[in-house]
Amino acid sequence: MIVDDSPYIVDGLAALLKRKEYRPVIAHDGDECLRELERLLPDLILLDIMMEPKDGWETLEEIRSNPKTKEIPVLMFSAKKISPEEAGEHSMCIDDFVPKPINPGQLLDAIGRVFSRQREMEEELRRAGEAGLDAALMDEYRALRRSVDVDIRMLTVLKAHTGMDNPGKEVPEEDRAAIGRLEEKVAADTERLRSIRTRFETVT
C-alpha cells in the first residue's frame, strides 16, 4: 500500500512497483489508509510522513495500535529531515526509512530488505519454536532484529542530514548527544541479539 498526499508521487511509485510485479494499492492520506486497512491487509505499507490532516507518525500509531494491522511492515519515507529525537522515538515501530526525493533503486532495495528480513525471521522462529524455545524470548528476538536493522539505517540518514560525517561541519550538541545515544542503543541491542541468536543456534 502506497500512502502519500501527492498524486504525482503516488502515481510514480505505483508505476515503478507494477513494473517490478508488485500489486500496489493507493491511499492519498492517513485516514484513507486506515479505511483501506479495514478491508485489506497489504504485505507492506509505504507511508509518507508529511501529510495533512493526519501525518505519517499519527497514522503509524493507529496502525500499530490495531491488533489486526500492528504486524504489517511499514516503510516510512519523507522529504522532511528526521530529527534524532524522532528516530529514537519511532524506530522501534517502523521497518525501514527512505528519504525523498526517492531513488527508485534505494526504495526497491529497502523493500527487498524488509521482505528478506521477514522471511529469515519467520524461518528462524519456526525452528526455535519447534525446539521449544521460550515464546517471550522469541518475541524479544523479533523486536530486536527489526530494531537493530532500522536503527543502523536511521543512523546513516541522521548523520547525512546533520553533516556529522563531514570534517569541520558544526553539528548542534543536542544532535550529537542524541545520535550518540542511538549508537549506544544499537551496540547494546546488537549484543543482546547476538546472545539470543546463540541460544537459537543451540536449539536449532
C-alpha positions as CSV (number, residue, x, y, z in Angstrom):
1,M,0.0,0.0,0.0
2,I,1.4,3.4,-1.0
3,V,0.3,6.3,1.3
4,D,1.1,9.8,0.2
5,D,-0.9,13.0,-0.4
6,S,1.0,13.9,-3.6
7,P,-0.8,12.3,-6.6
8,Y,2.4,12.7,-8.6
9,I,4.5,10.7,-6.1
10,V,1.7,8.0,-5.7
11,D,1.4,7.5,-9.5
12,G,5.1,7.3,-9.9
13,L,5.6,4.8,-7.2
14,A,2.7,2.7,-8.3
15,A,4.1,2.6,-11.9
16,L,7.5,1.6,-10.5
17,L,6.1,-1.2,-8.4
18,K,3.9,-2.5,-11.1
19,R,7.0,-2.9,-13.4
20,K,8.5,-5.0,-10.6
21,E,5.4,-7.2,-10.5
22,Y,4.1,-5.8,-7.2
23,R,0.4,-5.0,-6.9
24,P,0.2,-1.6,-5.3
25,V,-2.9,-0.2,-3.5
26,I,-3.2,3.6,-3.2
27,A,-4.2,5.8,-0.3
28,H,-3.9,9.6,-0.6
29,D,-3.8,10.4,3.2
30,G,-3.7,8.8,6.6
31,D,-7.4,8.5,7.0
32,E,-7.9,6.8,3.6
33,C,-5.0,4.4,4.6
34,L,-6.8,3.4,7.8
35,R,-10.1,2.9,5.9
36,E,-8.4,0.7,3.3
37,L,-6.8,-1.4,6.1
38,E,-10.3,-2.2,7.3
39,R,-10.9,-4.2,4.1
40,L,-7.5,-5.5,3.2
41,L,-4.1,-6.3,4.8
42,P,-1.2,-5.5,2.5
43,D,2.2,-7.2,2.7
44,L,3.9,-3.8,3.2
45,I,2.9,-0.1,3.7
46,L,4.9,2.7,2.2
47,L,4.0,5.6,4.4
48,D,4.9,9.3,3.9
49,I,5.5,11.4,7.0
50,M,4.4,14.9,5.8
51,M,0.7,14.6,5.2
52,E,-2.4,16.5,6.3
53,P,-4.6,16.4,8.2
54,K,-3.2,13.2,9.7
55,D,0.6,12.9,9.3
56,G,2.5,9.7,8.9
57,W,3.5,9.3,12.5
58,E,-0.1,9.6,13.7
59,T,-1.1,7.1,11.0
60,L,1.6,4.8,12.1
61,E,0.5,5.0,15.7
62,E,-3.0,3.9,14.7
63,I,-1.7,1.1,12.6
64,R,0.4,-0.3,15.4
65,S,-2.4,0.1,18.0
66,N,-4.8,-2.1,15.9
67,P,-4.3,-5.8,16.6
68,K,-5.3,-6.6,13.0
69,T,-2.6,-4.3,11.5
70,K,0.1,-4.0,14.1
71,E,2.4,-6.6,12.5
72,I,2.2,-5.2,8.9
73,P,5.7,-3.9,7.9
74,V,5.8,-0.2,7.5
75,L,8.5,1.6,5.4
76,M,8.5,5.3,6.0
77,F,9.6,7.9,3.5
78,S,9.8,11.7,3.7
79,A,11.4,14.9,2.4
80,K,11.4,16.1,6.0
81,K,14.7,15.8,7.8
82,I,14.3,13.3,10.6
83,S,15.5,14.6,13.9
84,P,17.5,12.3,16.3
85,E,14.6,12.6,18.7
86,E,12.1,11.3,16.1
87,A,14.4,8.5,15.2
88,G,14.7,7.4,18.8
89,E,11.0,7.6,19.4
90,H,9.8,5.9,16.3
91,S,12.5,3.5,15.1
92,M,11.0,0.6,17.1
93,C,7.7,0.9,15.2
94,I,9.0,1.1,11.6
95,D,10.7,-1.4,9.3
96,D,12.9,0.9,7.2
97,F,13.2,4.5,6.1
98,V,13.9,6.1,2.7
99,P,14.4,9.9,2.2
100,K,12.9,11.9,-0.5
101,P,13.5,12.6,-3.3
102,I,13.1,8.8,-3.7
103,N,15.8,7.0,-5.5
104,P,14.0,4.0,-7.2
105,G,16.9,1.7,-6.6
106,Q,17.1,2.6,-2.9
107,L,13.4,2.1,-2.5
108,L,13.4,-1.3,-4.1
109,D,16.5,-2.3,-2.0
110,A,14.6,-1.2,1.1
111,I,11.5,-3.2,0.1
112,G,13.8,-6.2,-0.5
113,R,15.4,-5.8,2.9
114,V,12.1,-5.8,4.7
115,F,10.8,-8.9,2.9
116,S,14.1,-10.7,3.3
117,R,14.4,-10.0,7.0
118,Q,10.8,-11.1,7.4
119,R,11.4,-14.5,5.7
120,E,14.6,-15.1,7.7
121,M,12.9,-14.3,11.0
122,E,9.9,-16.5,10.2
123,E,12.2,-19.4,9.5
124,E,14.4,-18.9,12.5
125,L,11.5,-18.5,14.8
126,R,9.7,-21.5,13.3
127,R,12.7,-23.7,14.1
128,A,13.2,-22.2,17.5
129,G,9.6,-22.8,18.3
130,E,9.7,-26.4,17.2
131,A,12.7,-26.8,19.5
132,G,10.8,-25.4,22.5
133,L,12.5,-22.0,22.9
134,D,10.6,-19.7,25.2
135,A,7.9,-17.6,23.4
136,A,8.9,-14.4,25.3
137,L,12.5,-14.8,24.1
138,M,11.3,-15.3,20.5
139,D,9.2,-12.1,20.8
140,E,12.2,-10.2,22.1
141,Y,14.3,-11.6,19.2
142,R,11.8,-10.5,16.6
143,A,11.6,-6.9,18.0
144,L,15.4,-6.6,18.4
145,R,16.1,-7.9,14.9
146,R,13.9,-5.3,13.3
147,S,15.0,-2.6,15.7
148,V,18.8,-3.0,15.1
149,D,18.4,-3.0,11.3
150,V,16.2,0.1,11.4
151,D,18.4,1.9,13.9
152,I,21.5,1.4,11.8
153,R,19.6,2.7,8.8
154,M,18.4,5.7,10.8
155,L,22.0,6.5,12.0
156,T,23.1,6.6,8.4
157,V,20.3,9.0,7.5
158,L,20.8,11.2,10.6
159,K,24.5,11.6,10.0
160,A,23.8,12.6,6.4
161,H,21.2,15.1,7.4
162,T,23.3,16.7,10.2
163,G,26.5,16.5,8.2
164,M,28.1,14.8,11.2
165,D,30.5,12.8,9.0
166,N,31.7,15.9,7.2
167,P,35.0,17.2,8.6
168,G,34.6,20.7,10.0
169,K,30.8,20.6,9.9
170,E,29.4,22.2,13.1
171,V,26.6,20.0,14.5
172,P,24.5,21.1,17.4
173,E,25.5,19.4,20.6
174,E,22.0,18.1,21.3
175,D,22.0,16.3,17.9
176,R,25.5,14.8,18.6
177,A,24.2,13.6,22.0
178,A,21.1,12.1,20.5
179,I,23.0,10.3,17.8
180,G,25.4,9.1,20.4
181,R,22.6,7.7,22.5
182,L,21.2,5.9,19.4
183,E,24.7,4.5,18.7
184,E,24.8,3.2,22.3
185,K,21.4,1.6,21.9
186,V,22.5,-0.1,18.7
187,A,25.6,-1.5,20.4
188,A,23.6,-2.8,23.4
189,D,20.8,-4.3,21.2
190,T,23.3,-5.9,18.9
191,E,25.0,-7.6,21.8
192,R,21.6,-8.8,23.2
193,L,20.6,-10.0,19.7
194,R,23.9,-11.9,19.4
195,S,23.2,-13.6,22.8
196,I,19.7,-14.7,21.8
197,R,20.9,-15.9,18.4
198,T,23.5,-18.1,20.2
199,R,20.6,-19.8,22.0
200,F,18.7,-20.1,18.7
201,E,21.7,-21.9,17.2
202,T,22.0,-24.1,20.2
203,V,18.4,-25.4,20.0
204,T,18.1,-25.5,16.2
